[in-house]
Amino acid sequence: MKIRTILYGIYLALSILISLTLAAIPGIMVFAWAYNNIEGFMNNLFWPISSIHPWFTGTFAGWFPSFFYEHFWFIVLFVPIGLTSYSIFLAILLGLFLLSRRGIPFLEDGYYNAETEKWLLYEFYEVYYILLPYFAGFFSIFTDTRFRHVWFGAEIGKGTVVGNGRLFNPERTIIGQNCFFGYDAILSGHVYEGNSLYLKTVKLGDNVTVGANAVILAGAEIGDNVVIGAASVVPKDTVVPDNTIWVRGKAIPRDEVERIPSLRAEGDERELPEPGEHI
């Protein structure tokens, strides 16, 4: 392993630790300010907010420990205060991760040998994108969506719903308009082939539906108005034509799908093509 690779590994670890530390400070400061000042701030607001604390203290005197009355507003607003502090932490962490990622070289499309410096650089480059949801906690439902993918380099057209789909390599992903991804559908801009790593951008056209658990691999190009069947696999560098449905490793024109015996609805008695006939 080259010295430069080791240095990049050290840079990766330090950048993550420093990012976490710097991002945590403002969030902690907001939380501390709320603990020390929220009572005076809320009690000096306009009526009826300013009257809530005195009313509660007088009405329920002796019902709770003294700490509750002294920090009434902090306890009542604990959840929004906590979420605000954590959202500040997460927003700063995202910015620092994006900034730190620029220090790792980006690999162009192509083949790379196993356990080489470039292979490891690819792994380092993806760490920031992969780690963010682990620190997001409650906010992971927002970070594992279109916004996170775009921030890390994906090109996603208007009206496209990534939803529960998964983009393994956002920087190698181009998606057109009005596309939809089923649960755990995967777009991967990389493929491991024995001792080689293959990297290439995945491209989807407009109005593409990717079924649940489908996998589209590096270099695949999906045309417009295409349906990728659930649990299907589109191999690397495959070109799927416009207006087709991809099932069982084949692209079938939409208007001919029902003519295939295994795909026809049960009880459909329409005439079928002869064996071996091209459709």
N, C-alpha and C positions, 0 to 999 in steps of 0.2 A: 504494500500500500504506500502510495507516495505521500511525502510530507505535506504537500498541498491539500490532499484529501483529508488528512488528519486535522489540518488547520481549519478546513471548512466544517468538519465535525465539531470542533471546539467553538467555532463561530455560531453554529446552529444552536448548540446547548446554551451558550452565553446569551445569545439574542433572545431565546425563549425566556430564560430566567430574568433578564433585564426587562423585557416587555411585560412580564407578569408583575414585577415589582413596580415599575413606573405606572402601569395601568391601575394597580390597586390603590396607590396613594390618593388620587382625587376621590375615588369612591369612599375610602375610609374617612377622608376629610368631610365629605358631605354627610356621612352617617354621624360623625362626631358633632358636627354643627347642629344637626337635628336633635341630638340627644341633649345638648346644652342650651339650645335657643328656641326650640319649637314651641315651648310653653308660652313664652312671652310673645312670640310672633303670632300665634293663633289667638291668644287672649286679647290682643290689641287690634284684631280685625273687626270688621263691621258687624253690627248686630244682625242675625241672632247667633252667629258663630262665637262671638266674644262672651255670650251668656251661657254657653253649653257647659264649660268647665265649672263655673260657680254653681250652676243649677245641679249638676251631677254630684258635686262635693257636698252640697247641702242636703240633697235628697237621699243619698246613699252613704251618708257619713257612718263610718265604723263597719261597713260591709266588707271592705277590702283592706289589705295592708297599706301602710302609709306611702310606700313607694308608688303605688298605683295612682294616688291622688297627686303626688309630687310630679309624676311624669305621665300625666293623663293623656296628653296629646301624642306623646311619643309612642305610647302603647297602642292607642287607637289607630295611629297612622303608621304603625310599625311595618306592615306589609308594603304599602306604597313607598315608604322611605327606603326600605331594603331593596325593592325592585329598582328604584331610581338610582341608588348607589351602585347596584350591580350592573345596570345598563350603562352607566358611565364607564365602569371598569371594562365592560365588554367592548364598547365602542372604541375606547383608546387601545385596547388589546388588538382589535381588528386592524386599526391603522398601523400599529407598530409591527404586526405580523406581515402586513403587506409591504411595509418599508423594509423590514429585515429580509424578506424573500428576494428583494432585488440584489442582495449580496451573494446569492447563489446563482451560478451560471445556468441559463436556460438551454436545454439541448434541442437541436433541430430534429426534425423527423428522420427516422432511419433505424438501422440495426446497431446495437451496442453489445459487446461481449460481457459475459457474466463477471461480477465481482471486480470490474475495472473501475477506474476513477470516475468515468462518465456514468456508469451504472449507479454508483453511490451518489453522485451529484443529482441524478434524477430522483432518487429516494429522498435526499435532503430537501430538494425543491418542493416536494409534495407534503412534507411534514406539517407546514404551517396550515395548509388547507384542511388536512385531516384532523389536526389537534383542536381547531377552534370550537367545534361542537362539544368537545369534552369539557371545555371551560364555560360553555354557555349555560349549562344547567337548564333552568326553566325556559330560557330564551332559545334553546336548541330548536324549538318548533319554528322559530323565525330564521335562524342562521342556516338551517339545512334546507334552504329554499332558493328561489331564483336570485335573491339579493346576494347571498354568499357566493353562488356560482359566478355571477357577473363580476363581483368585486375581485374574484380570483382569475378572471380572464375569459370566461365563457361568453360567446355571442348568442343571445337568445332573442328571437323575434317577438313582436307585439302579439299579445293574446295567447302565448304559449304557457301552459301550466306544467311545471316540472313536478309539483306535488311530492309524492313519495318516491319519485324516480331518483336515481343516484348517478351523479356524474363523477367518474373516477379522476378525470383529468380535465378540469374546466378550461385550462389554457389550450387544450386541443379539442374543443367542442364548438361546433357551429350549428345552431338550431334555427329553423325558419319560423314563420308566423303560424299561430293557431295550432300548435302541436300539443299533444297530451300524452302523459306518461302514466302507466298503470303502476300498481304497488311493486316496489323493488325492481322496476325496470332499470337496466344498467347500460350506460354509455361509457365505454372504456377506450381511452386514447393510447393504451399500451397493451401489449401481449407478451407474455413470457413463453419463449419457445426453446425448450432445452436450456442451453447455456447462452441464449441470446435474449435481449430485450428489444422489442420492436415498438417504435413510437410513430404515430401518425394521426393527424386530425380526423375526427369523425364529423361527417356533415349530414344534416337532415334538412330536407326541403320544407315546403309549407304544407300545413294540414296533414301532418303525420301523426298516427296513433301508434304508440308502442305499448303492447300488452303487458300485463303483470308478469314479472320474472323473466322477461325477454332480455337478451344480452346482445348488444351491438358492439363489435370489436373494432380495433384500430384500423383506420383507413377506409372504413365502410362509407359509402355514399348512398343515402336514401333519397329517392326522388319525391316529387310532390304527390299529395293525395294517396299516400301509402299506409297500409295497416301492417304492422309487425305483430304476428300472432303471439298470444301468451306463451311463455316458456320457450319461445323460439330463439335460435342463435344465428346471428348474421356474422359469418366469418370475416376475418380481416380482409380489407381491400375489395370487398364485395360491392358491386353496383346494383342497386335495386331500382328498376325503372319506375317511371311515374305511373300512377293509377293501377297499382298492383297490390296484392296481398301476399305477404311473405309467410309461408307455412311449410314445415317439413323440409326446409332447405331449398325451397323453390319460390320464385316470384310468379304468381299467377294473376293474369288480368282480372280485374274486378268482375267484369261481365261474364267470366267463364268459371268462376269459382263453384257455382252450384252444379256444374256439369261433371265434377269430379266425384266418383262414388263415395270415397271416404269422407267427403265434406258435405254431401247432400243431407238435407233434412230427412229424418226417418219417414218412410211412407211415400217419398217422392218417386213416382214411377215414370218420369220423363225419360226419353230415349238418351242413352249414354254413348259416348264415342267408342269406336272399336278399339280393342287392345292395341297399343302401340301408336294409335293415332295422335298426331301432334296437336296440342291445344295450348 
